[in-house]
Each structure stands twice: as structure tokens, then as C-alpha cells.
């Protein structure tokens, strides 16, 4: 059964900061002449979700072929793999699944996005309507798939939950593209909320949260934490500041890319075919014990 998974993403490169971004139109190959069994992987992932969490996800919200843009959750098991990558899309409404993740061998994939635009801190559709329930559901998924090593990645707003979930789920490593490292407006000289409209939905429910929104403090306080790679562009002052807040922590590496990228670091790197190199670096990371 053939399909052109990247075709539907072609033409969106100018508008997407995150999403199912193909590097070029064409089929996904895991070896010359062999197609990935993506339809079967999605079928298995959907069945796993419905078995583990009956009634929690609508049939319409499950990914299908050949197109599955707009769904909030995708699970693609790889039989026998012990490694899983959990990706978080930004606020564009698309999953973060670039070609470099789709092409990974021996790796389970879980891709999520938060339609509430609350940085996945109040749950994930299909995995629970609270942060604690979403954590528990991801642990259940990992156990069911036989995954022991977790890696998280996220782009823009999705970079924050990538770092947050990685810490609380005991991930080996995390890769963030233009990732916020704090959601506390007080960290920006008591800036008014109006300066950050992307935080509006979160701050309406902020009092429901019982943990620090500053990831630099949370990582510093953790005796065991993931290693992290934080990508940013030197031309985007706030992204640079957010990355540098964690620069002095053991296991954290910050990397600046071309000033041309601005906030759209992921898109710029993806267009240069560099994302796969950083994904490989992420998969070589190991957690830090302090």
C-alpha cells in the first residue's frame, strides 16, 4: 500500500513553525525500495489508545491515512523498540512530526498538541484532562509498548511541555527549538500579561497548577534530570534570553543558529535539512545525576 505522506505538507513551509513538515515531497523510506509500514503502525497505535483509554478519544480525533493533520494525538509503535520519542507541536494546530522523526527506525513515536494552548499543563486530548493524568497515560503507553528510554522534543510553545514532561517522566534527553524555559511573566521584570497574549489561556487557570512554572529552577532542583539541547536564534532576543537562563546547568547545551531564523528556528533548520542532525544528538543524550 503506497502513500505520499509528505505531499500534503508541501507548500506549507512558509506558514508553519511546527507540524508535519516533510523535507521534500515523496514517500517515506526505511531502506532503498522499502516503504515504512505507516498504515499498520497507525492502526496499531489507534488500537492501543482505544484499549488503554476507552472512551477518552473520539474516533474522529484518531489519525488516519493518508492525511492526519489537525489531530491532537498520534501513536506509532515500532515492534520490539525500547526507545520512544514524544514530540510536542506549537500553537499552529499541527503535530510536530518532521521527516527526521518519521524516518527514525526502532523508535516508538508519540506526537501531541494542545488545542487549549495551555502548554499541555492541563492534560492532552485522549490522555487525560489534567497534567497528572497525562503523565500517567504516557507511562501506560510506554509500558504497553515496552519502551524504557524516553526522549522529548518540542517547537516554540511545544518546547515548554517537552522540557516539563521530560523532567517529570524521567527522560534521557530533550531537544527544544525556540523553547520557553519559563511561563512566569514575573521573570520578565513584572511584564504585563498583555505583552504575552500566548499566555492568556494558561493564566486564566494558573491557580490550578501546583508546580513552579520556571523550568530553570525546576531543573536546578532536580537530583536526576534529562540532558537538554536548546536551539535559538541570536536575532530573537527573548528566545536567546530564555535559552541562556538554563545555560549554566550541567547537561544543558544551548546552540545559536543563523540570525536569519528569528523565532522560526525549527523551520529554518528543517529547510536546511539540519533537524535530523540535532535529533541524532538528542538520541545520544543521557540523563544527569547531580
C-alpha positions as CSV (number, residue, x, y, z in Angstrom):
1,X,0.0,0.0,0.0
2,X,1.7,3.2,-1.2
3,X,1.1,6.7,0.0
4,X,2.8,10.1,-0.2
5,X,2.8,11.3,3.5
6,X,4.9,14.3,2.8
7,X,2.9,15.6,-0.1
8,X,0.2,17.2,1.9
9,X,2.7,19.2,3.9
10,X,4.4,20.6,0.7
11,X,3.6,24.2,0.2
12,X,3.1,25.0,3.9
13,X,6.8,25.7,4.7
14,X,6.2,29.4,4.6
15,X,3.5,29.3,7.2
16,X,4.4,26.5,9.6
17,X,6.7,26.9,12.5
18,X,5.8,23.3,13.6
19,X,3.8,20.5,12.2
20,X,4.0,17.5,10.0
21,X,6.7,19.0,7.8
22,X,8.2,17.0,5.0
23,X,11.6,17.9,3.8
24,X,10.5,17.1,0.3
25,X,7.5,15.6,-1.4
26,X,7.8,11.8,-1.7
27,X,7.4,8.6,0.1
28,X,9.0,7.7,3.4
29,X,11.6,5.0,3.0
30,X,13.3,3.0,5.8
31,X,15.6,1.3,3.3
32,X,16.0,1.6,-0.5
33,X,12.9,0.2,-2.2
34,X,11.1,-0.4,1.1
35,X,8.2,1.7,2.4
36,X,7.6,2.2,6.1
37,X,4.5,0.3,7.2
38,X,2.9,3.6,8.4
39,X,-0.7,2.5,7.9
40,X,-0.1,-0.6,10.1
41,X,1.8,1.5,12.7
42,X,-1.1,4.0,12.9
43,X,-3.6,1.1,13.1
44,X,-1.7,-0.4,16.0
45,X,-1.3,2.9,17.7
46,X,-5.0,3.7,17.4
47,X,-6.0,0.2,18.8
48,X,-3.6,0.7,21.7
49,X,-5.2,4.1,22.6
50,X,-8.7,2.6,22.4
51,X,-7.7,-0.4,24.5
52,X,-5.8,1.6,27.2
53,X,-8.1,4.6,27.3
54,X,-11.6,3.5,26.2
55,X,-13.9,6.4,25.6
56,X,-11.3,9.1,26.1
57,X,-10.6,9.9,22.5
58,X,-13.2,10.3,19.7
59,X,-12.9,8.2,16.6
60,X,-12.7,11.5,14.6
61,X,-9.6,12.5,16.6
62,X,-7.7,9.4,15.7
63,X,-5.1,9.8,12.9
64,X,-5.7,8.0,9.6
65,X,-4.1,7.7,6.2
66,X,-3.2,9.4,4.0
67,X,-3.7,12.7,5.9
68,X,-3.8,13.3,9.6
69,X,-3.1,16.9,10.1
70,X,-5.2,18.6,12.8
71,X,-5.5,15.5,15.1
72,X,-4.3,16.2,18.7
73,X,-2.6,12.8,19.2
74,X,-0.7,10.2,17.2
75,X,0.9,7.0,18.5
76,X,3.0,4.9,16.1
77,X,4.6,1.8,17.8
78,X,7.6,0.1,16.4
79,X,7.6,-3.6,17.3
80,X,10.5,-4.5,19.6
81,X,11.7,-1.0,20.2
82,X,12.7,0.2,23.6
83,X,13.1,3.9,22.7
84,X,10.3,6.4,22.4
85,X,10.2,10.0,21.2
86,X,7.5,12.2,22.5
87,X,7.0,15.4,20.4
88,X,5.0,18.5,21.2
89,X,3.7,20.8,18.5
90,X,3.5,24.5,18.9
91,X,0.4,26.7,18.7
92,X,0.0,26.3,14.9
93,X,-2.5,23.4,15.3
94,X,-0.3,20.8,13.9
95,X,1.7,17.9,15.3
96,X,5.5,18.1,15.3
97,X,6.5,15.3,13.1
98,X,9.2,16.3,10.6
99,X,10.7,13.8,8.2
100,X,13.6,13.3,10.6
101,X,11.3,11.8,13.2
102,X,9.1,9.9,10.7
103,X,12.3,8.2,9.4
104,X,13.5,7.0,12.7
105,X,14.0,3.3,12.9
106,X,13.5,1.2,16.1
107,X,11.6,4.0,17.8
108,X,8.1,4.4,19.0
109,X,6.6,7.8,18.3
110,X,4.0,9.7,20.3
111,X,3.1,13.2,18.9
112,X,0.8,15.5,20.7
113,X,-0.5,19.1,20.6
114,X,-2.6,21.1,23.0
115,X,-5.7,22.7,21.4
116,X,-6.3,24.6,24.6
117,X,-3.0,26.4,24.0
118,X,-2.1,25.8,27.7
119,X,1.3,24.1,27.1
120,X,-0.2,20.7,27.9
121,X,-0.3,21.6,31.5
122,X,-4.0,20.8,31.8
123,X,-3.8,17.5,30.0
124,X,-3.7,16.2,26.5
125,X,-6.7,15.2,24.4
126,X,-7.1,11.4,24.7
127,X,-4.5,11.1,27.5
128,X,-6.4,12.8,30.3
129,X,-7.7,16.2,31.3
130,X,-5.1,17.1,33.8
131,X,-1.3,17.1,33.9
132,X,-1.1,14.2,36.3
133,X,-3.4,12.1,34.2
134,X,-1.5,12.8,31.0
135,X,1.7,11.8,32.8
136,X,0.1,8.6,33.9
137,X,-1.2,7.8,30.5
138,X,2.2,8.3,28.8
139,X,3.7,5.9,31.4
140,X,1.0,3.4,30.5
141,X,1.7,3.8,26.8
142,X,5.4,3.4,27.3
143,X,4.8,0.2,29.4
144,X,2.4,-1.2,26.8
145,X,4.9,-0.6,24.0
146,X,7.9,-1.9,26.0
147,X,9.6,1.5,25.9
148,X,12.2,2.2,28.6
149,X,14.1,5.2,27.2
150,X,12.2,8.4,26.6
151,X,13.2,11.4,24.6
152,X,11.2,14.6,24.2
153,X,11.2,17.3,21.6
154,X,9.1,20.4,21.0
155,X,9.0,23.5,18.9
156,X,8.1,27.0,20.0
157,X,5.3,26.8,22.6
158,X,5.7,23.0,22.5
159,X,9.2,23.3,23.7
160,X,8.0,24.1,27.2
161,X,6.0,20.9,27.7
162,X,8.8,19.0,26.1
163,X,11.1,20.1,28.9
164,X,8.4,19.8,31.6
165,X,7.3,16.3,30.7
166,X,10.8,15.1,30.1
167,X,11.7,16.1,33.6
168,X,8.7,14.5,35.3
169,X,8.8,11.4,33.2
170,X,12.5,10.7,33.7
171,X,13.5,11.2,30.1
172,X,17.1,10.7,29.0
173,X,17.2,13.8,26.8
174,X,15.2,16.7,25.4
175,X,15.5,18.9,22.3
176,X,13.9,22.3,22.2
177,X,13.5,24.7,19.3
178,X,12.8,28.3,20.4
179,X,11.6,26.8,23.6
180,X,10.2,28.8,26.6
181,X,12.0,28.0,29.8
182,X,9.6,29.9,32.0
183,X,5.9,30.8,31.7
184,X,6.0,33.2,34.7
185,X,5.6,36.8,33.4
186,X,7.2,38.0,36.7
187,X,10.5,36.6,35.3
188,X,10.4,39.4,32.7
189,X,10.6,42.4,35.1
190,X,7.0,42.0,36.0
191,X,5.8,42.5,32.5
192,X,2.1,42.8,32.0
193,X,0.2,39.8,30.7
194,X,-0.8,41.9,27.6
195,X,2.8,41.6,26.4
196,X,2.4,37.8,26.1
197,X,-1.1,37.0,24.6
198,X,0.1,33.4,24.1
199,X,-0.1,33.0,27.9
200,X,-3.7,34.3,28.2
201,X,-5.4,30.8,28.1
202,X,-2.9,29.5,30.7
203,X,-3.2,32.4,33.1
204,X,-7.0,32.0,33.3
205,X,-6.3,28.7,35.0
206,X,-2.9,29.3,36.5
207,X,-4.2,28.9,40.1
208,X,-5.0,25.3,39.4
209,X,-1.3,24.5,39.0
210,X,0.7,23.3,41.9
211,X,4.2,23.5,40.5
212,X,6.8,26.1,39.5
213,X,6.4,27.5,36.0
214,X,10.1,28.3,35.9
215,X,11.9,25.3,34.4
216,X,15.4,26.7,35.1
217,X,14.6,26.4,38.9
218,X,12.9,23.0,38.5
219,X,15.8,21.5,36.6
220,X,18.3,23.0,39.0
221,X,16.4,21.5,42.0
222,X,16.2,18.0,40.4
223,X,18.7,15.4,41.6
224,X,18.1,13.5,38.3
225,X,17.2,15.4,35.2
226,X,17.3,15.0,31.4
227,X,20.1,16.4,29.4
228,X,18.9,19.1,27.0
229,X,19.8,20.8,23.8
230,X,18.1,24.2,23.4
231,X,18.2,25.8,19.9
232,X,17.6,29.5,19.4
233,X,18.5,32.3,17.0
234,X,20.7,35.2,18.2
235,X,18.4,37.6,16.4
236,X,15.5,36.8,18.7
237,X,16.3,38.5,22.0
238,X,13.6,36.8,24.1
239,X,14.4,33.3,22.8
240,X,18.1,33.9,23.4
241,X,17.3,35.1,27.0
242,X,15.1,32.0,27.6
243,X,17.8,29.6,26.5
244,X,20.6,31.3,28.4
245,X,18.6,31.0,31.6
246,X,19.5,27.3,31.6
247,X,22.9,27.6,30.2
248,X,24.8,27.0,33.5
249,X,23.1,23.8,34.3
250,X,25.0,20.6,33.9
251,X,23.8,18.6,30.9
252,X,22.2,21.6,29.2
253,X,23.7,22.8,25.9
254,X,22.5,25.9,24.1
255,X,23.1,26.4,20.4
256,X,22.5,29.5,18.4
257,X,21.6,29.3,14.7
258,X,21.7,31.9,11.9
259,X,20.1,35.3,12.7
260,X,18.0,34.6,9.6
261,X,15.9,32.1,11.6
262,X,14.4,34.5,14.1
263,X,11.9,32.7,16.2
264,X,11.3,30.2,13.4
265,X,14.4,28.1,14.2
266,X,12.8,24.8,13.6
267,X,11.5,25.8,10.2
268,X,14.9,27.3,9.2
269,X,16.8,24.2,10.3
270,X,14.2,21.9,8.6
271,X,14.6,23.7,5.4
272,X,18.3,23.3,5.6
273,X,17.9,19.5,6.3
274,X,19.7,20.0,9.7
275,X,16.9,18.9,12.1
276,X,17.9,15.2,11.6
277,X,21.4,16.0,12.9
278,X,20.0,17.5,16.1
279,X,17.6,14.6,16.5
280,X,20.6,12.3,16.4
281,X,22.3,14.4,19.0
282,X,19.2,14.2,21.2
283,X,19.1,10.4,21.0
284,X,22.7,10.3,22.2
285,X,21.9,12.2,25.4
286,X,21.7,10.6,28.8
287,X,20.2,11.9,32.0
288,X,22.2,13.8,34.5
289,X,22.6,12.9,38.2
290,X,23.7,15.8,40.4
